């Protein structure tokens, strides 16, 4: 029985280590929430267009960018960096991100069917989403140790973490008013850990530790995690709408509503499920005879596991973190003030409100400055440059959080995006 | 233009790859971890080895220790020497023409050999062999194959005399025929009384030889064509022997036996309130015997101290009656002589307080001090003999003066383990709850491969308080002592490279000079926890 307990916890420790790595190593967020297809379709002179794009974004209410960078790049995290994070921690904290990349192609129907404002499009993308919620105590114990919790209970309850990695193949139609895209997903990897309750008590003298947790963990087939691994299949919908709007003050513009990644992935029967309701008391290894250590007289003294359902394999369906983005883009030739709100479902993402100032330098260049609050990283400030060249080449380059690069020790979000497209008229 | 566009695409793809693959191994950070390490509990049974503790009705403990002093066994009394019998058969005529199947050895009694074994004053009538081999080596110079019949009429197994046949090839040119055969005689009963049943130590063997009955023609045998048969009896050990075992004195010693009872004590002194020794001699031989013990002593090779026993058994003859044969299982009932030595009739307490690691002795064993009174009916069985032993009884009522126990524990830390290197320093805290009525100074030393001390792990404040005592000097509770042990980088290094840990514990009883009784429920509990400054590194 003791051996089983040790083995069980060993597995859990490994998984927790993996989670901690994923905690910071995977990043992302949707950098540029607009569908490129809307913008491309709006250009009536385009016959077809194609391009590539990539973005990453990561944000937290407490984990600083320098901390994330050190963690991700495998460097030593010193006490100053830990202290900056600790000062920002709330009782409940969040961290999330995305990494995306892919290719797309759009073609106007009028080139073949004479529908002037309608395009069809296809895209192939590699996607990763990470979402995590954690307590102050979890960070403190993980990065400072439990020495500061002698005589106290560290509360990790409410911890949850999910990571999904998949490939998306999308096809759809869009007009100047509406767009819809249907996607098929290949599920590469999935991991979810939810600890409804988790506490650790370290005795005043450090001579025993009590750990209690009730957790549920699901992982896709860990034997196949390479890119393109087919551990699940799913489907989803992207929806876009543009509605002309006139405000009470007479301001005209367009109201954009976008729902992206509204779908799910059904993970196959090799998906691992762990569920434990565990109490764990450790007061040291038992040495039956200190004069005979060589005679295998050391025994593990931890006890005990209750209501353990350590492992089973069965299929599982997970929802994707769908994103709803609503914004008002006023009409304007030289500049525009855009306001919007964004929310991500099935996550710990807070509603994100933002404002954009778009300034057009002629027809070729546009500079977008954005400030917002909410999401994973609270305050954010972005800067984007769009450039269109005569040869049909178009570049979007920017960041959703420029301060993350300028003052990484004090900011908690970072992200960059780039897209390169070629337009044929 | 096309090249620029392609370059732009490559840049974007490179960014993708960079984002997804720029990790270089795991991050690391320092933490302060507080954790229990181990717990253990000692009773008196963990401190005393090779012993049997007896719980008395009042829960005090008595230590009993049994030790064999000397075993005088059958093979010490009866030693049958390896013996070779050589029979050479030479034609008494210059030559003779033998027919096929014709005997070339003489008829009885010429074909029978009596062998008398010299047994050093022992006269055996009967013996059952526990083990023994007979090797027969035959050299044949006759130019014909010869059939050999070998018999031991006095050796029977289940009532059937030993009888075997073998062949030896004839001479070819100048090369004689030769064969060698071994026979196992284990279990044979040997009648050693000779052909007329009035001798001792005598074995009869009979050899008959014939020209091959199936040969094709006659053969001339000359007196230069002998048949030589050598019989070698070896490793003959009786399972049972009967006869007269003589009066040969067996002098034993001076000799020493290991006495491991106090082997872990490295220094200090131990005063015992009382000690009792039962000295016993068991005679498993079916013959009377007398034992004289000139000396028994205890020797502490660490201190060089030797104390000789002063007691009535020293130099006074101990007469032992013969064992009684039962003719069943077990085959005999030994006779036993026993004498008890204590504080009043001996100095046995001094012998024990010497904390010996050796017990020495010297004795003489005199079989049949009154001669052959049994009329050749002495007997002995394999596994039986004369055994001398000591049964030591020590009530654990004692005074310990700096009584120091030392022991080593082999350790083998994996020096390549990076997790040890990431341990920068720690503070170990030892919680000792002592229920024994004595103080203990604990020290741990690291030893290298040459058993040289490289470091001490505990500082000078290493005293564990004794338990509180009541008016009867009985411990009434455990008393906790907390020892803090800072372990810096150098000690960690010494620990990692250590091959052994030397544990030294020095004990002093309280309420001196009173003797303190040790009770069955006395224990000392240790719990070790540590505060570690450690660098966590994820992989």
Interface residues (C-beta under 8 A of the other chain):
Chain A: X17 X20 X21 X24 X25 X52 X53 X54 X56 X70 X71 X72 X73 X74 X75 X76 X77 X78 X79 X82 X99 X101 X143 X144 X145 X146 X147 X148 X149 X150 X202 X205 X206 X207 X208 X209 X282 X283 X284 X285 X286 X287 X288 X289 X290 X291 X292 X293 X294 X298 X301 X391 X393 X395 X418 X419 X420 X422
Chain B: X1 X5 X8 X9 X12 X13 X15 X16 X19 X20 X22 X23 X24 X25 X26 X27 X28 X29 X30 X31 X32 X33 X34 X35 X36 X37 X38 X39 X40 X42 X46 X264 X407 X409 X410 X411 X429 X431 X503 X526 X527 X528 X529 X530 X531 X532 X534 X535 X538
